[in-house]
Amino acid sequence: MTPTEFRARIATLTAQLAGRALDADLDAWLNREHGAESPTYRELKAACEAGVAAGWLCDREGGGIRYGRIFKPADDLHGFSVDVVDMADIAGPHHVHPNGEIDLIMPIDGDATFDGRPAGWLVCPPGSAHCPTVAGGRALVLYLLPQGRIEFTRD
């Protein structure tokens, strides 16, 4: 898996997300159509694991979290940016999602959860905020941010 192949795979998914409201209906749809038992999930998890192992994903570290924005928002990604984090039993910095956030939760060891959710998708609506938290092991989390918008806070 190369960054170019990864981008093409993500673009296939974001084409299905373009123009949709980031809400509970999208959360349910993603988990039904592309959930933890689906080919999409398995492909994206394998791609993320390969990218981390090769060093082109999660190429930065801070506060015990490995992270990195692999792609800025672009037309071929339907306006989404793509970030991947590698976290184990830790809470990240508090932030707000001005345009919402779509997360793919991929446990690596243990029964890791992200914000209390197991393997699969979590859709955070516009204006939502959190301290992203992985508990119960290690997980990779892929973030899709509309227009790449995220605002870190002091809380």
N, C-alpha and C positions, 0 to 999 in steps of 0.2 A: 504494500500500500504506500503510495506516494502522496504528498500534499495535493497534487493535481487530481489524483484519483479520489481522494477524500473530498475535495471541493465539489467534484462532479456528483458524488453520492449525496452530499448535503443539498446541493442545488435541486436534485430530484425530489427531495423531501420538502424543501422550502417552496417549491412550485405548488405543492398541495396546501401550503399554509398561507400563501399570499392572499391578502385581503380579508382574511378571517379574523373575527374578534377573538382576542385572547381572553377566554372565559371558561367556565365549567364545561360548556358543551364541547369546546376544543379539547380540553383535558380528557374528557370521556372518549371522544373520537380518536385521539392519538393512542390512548391505552387500548382501545378496541382494535384499531386498524394496524398499529405499529408497536404494540405492547411487548412486554418482556418475553413472550413466547413466539414472537414474529420473526420472519427473515430480516426485516428492516432492523430490528433491535440487535439481532445477532451480528449482522454486517457492521453496524455502526460501533458496537462494542469491540469487535475484533479490530476494526480500523483504528479506534482510539487506543487500544492496548498496543497495537503495532506502532502507532505514532509516538507514544510515550517511550516505548522500548528503543525506537530509532532516534529519539531526541528532538523531533520536530514538533511534538506536542508537550505542553506543560514544561516549557524550557526556562521558566523563571521560578524563583522560590522566595517566599516571604512569610514570616510568622508560622512556619511549619506547613504551609500550603504550597504545592507546586501548581503553577497556572500559566496561562498564555492565551492571548488572542491570536488565533491562527489566521482568521480572515476578517477584514474590515467589511462594513456593509457595502454591498455591490449589487448591480442590476441582476447579474446571473444568480445571486443568492436572494433575490427578491427583497432586497433592503435589509436583510438580517446580517448581523455580525456573528461570528462563531468563536466561542471561547471554550476551553476545556480546563477543568481543575482536577487535581488529584489530592484527595483529603482523607484523613484517617482520624476518627474520633476527635473532631475539632470543630469549632465554630469560626467562621470567617467574619470579615468586617461587615458591619451593618451598611445596607444600601437600599436605595429606592429604585424602582423600575418605572420611569416616566411613561414608557410605552408598553410596559409588560415584559415578561420573560418566559421563555419556554425551556424547560430543563429535561434532559434525558439522564436518568439515574441508573448508573451501571455499577453495582456492587462488584468488588474485586475479591475481597475475602470477608469471611464472616457473613452475617446477615445485615450488612450495612444499610442504613436508611439515610435519606436526605430530607431534612425538615420533617422527619417522621414518616416519610413515604418510602416504600420498597422499590425494587427495580421497576422501571417504566418511566412514564412521563408526569411532569408537574407543570401546569400552566399557571403563572402568576399574572393577574390582570394589571392593566395600567394603573399606576399610582401605588401599587403594593410595595411593601418593604419587608426586609428580614435580615437576620444574621444567619447566613447559610450554614447549616449544621449537619455534619455527617456523624452518625453514632453507630456503634455496633460493628465496627470494622473499617475497612478502606473502600472507597468508591471513587470512580471517575464520574464527573458530571459535565455534560455538554450543555452549554448555554447558547440559546439563540436569542439575540436582542434586536428588536426592531430599531433600525437606524443606529444600532450600536449604543443606544442610550442607557446609561447607568449613572447614578449619582451616589457616591459614597458619602456617608454622614459620620458624625462623631458619636452617635449613640451606640 
